[in-house]
Amino acid sequence: MLSAVLVAVVVGGSVLLFMRRLFPRQNAVKLLCFPTDTMRGKTVIVTGANSGIGKAVAGELLKLQARVIMACRDLRSAEEAANDLKKAAGPDQGEVVIKHLDLASLRSVRQFCEEISQEEPKIDVLINNAGVYQCPYTKTEDGFEMQLGVNHLGHFLLTHLLLDVLKSSAPSRIVVVSSKLYKYGHINFDDLNSEKNYDKAFCYSQSKLANLLFTLELARQLEGSEVTVNALTPGIVRTRLGRHVHIPFLAKPLFNLASMVFFKSPLEGAQTPLYLACSPEVEGVSGKCFANCEEEKLMDKATDKEAAKKLWDMSRRMVGLTD
């Protein structure tokens, strides 16, 4: 009996050491604490608010008495998420509004923005959170590679069409959720839509680099408007984002163990977008990227102003924006 226990301890310890090498434990995340009425009277749009980081952000904003517009593709899932959030938010909570938004459809983006412009007198914060990760090769309704289309182009058009409302609501904020995986990509201007070749990991990294370059150029264009835009990298978070990644059956128990031990929870992953949406410390700050609620130094390719302008112009043409 004792020998069996010793073997279990040794094997278990070896597994955890192996997992620690694969997934280094991120620093403990300190949860933010704002006054409960911090966002009272403010309207916040959160894309992809039915699960993961988006749901956690929406829940915290609701507790802070914001009017939260959950912009989601799956309305049934959004309704279930909204019910969960309202139950958890307590008596002094804000308001939840559910709106359909499919970022893989420019028609849906335009319809969403038209409804918002007609129904909402102001938007205080726009959080571009929704995304897809390493999906099989598919195209959006408009013929874009799915990861580029949803992660970058859909949000590009969404933000552009809401700018007038954001400007009239100033001071207002735009928050862009990127990823540290931007480091492994570059903007392939010769094949931006991956018509010649598709590598799902590269395309995700490219789309996340595009988020950062979009933030850089948008901040430049918004100078003096009192509308700020900042990006963030949330780290590795336990969400459904990785649902397209194939993990061998026998490895799943180890992966699940690793994710529970070493990954951030959605609430932990939500702290930086929440910080950028609510904190007075970043009032007036624009064009930066944050991680763990602190400014993050980016690689040169994410601060390339010429590439940012070139991507901006190309993105405008792709989504059909004209001067």
Secondary structure, 3 states (H helix, E strand, C coil): CHHHHHHHHHHHHHHHHHHHHHCCCCCCCCCCCCCCCCCCCCEEEEECCCCHHHHHHHHHHHHCCCEEEEEECCHHHHHHHHHHHHHHHCCCCCEEEEEECCCCCHHHHHHHHHHHHHHCCCCCEEEECCCCCCCCCCECCCCCEHHHHHHHHHHHHHHHHHHHHHHHCCCEEEEEECCHHHHHCCCCCCCCCCCCCCCHHHHHHHHHHHHHHHHHHHHHHCCCCCEEEEEECCCCECCHHHHHCCCCHHHHHHHHHHHHHHCECHHHHCHHHHHHHHCHHHCCCCCCEEECCEECCCCHHHCCHHHHHHHHHHHHHHCCCCC
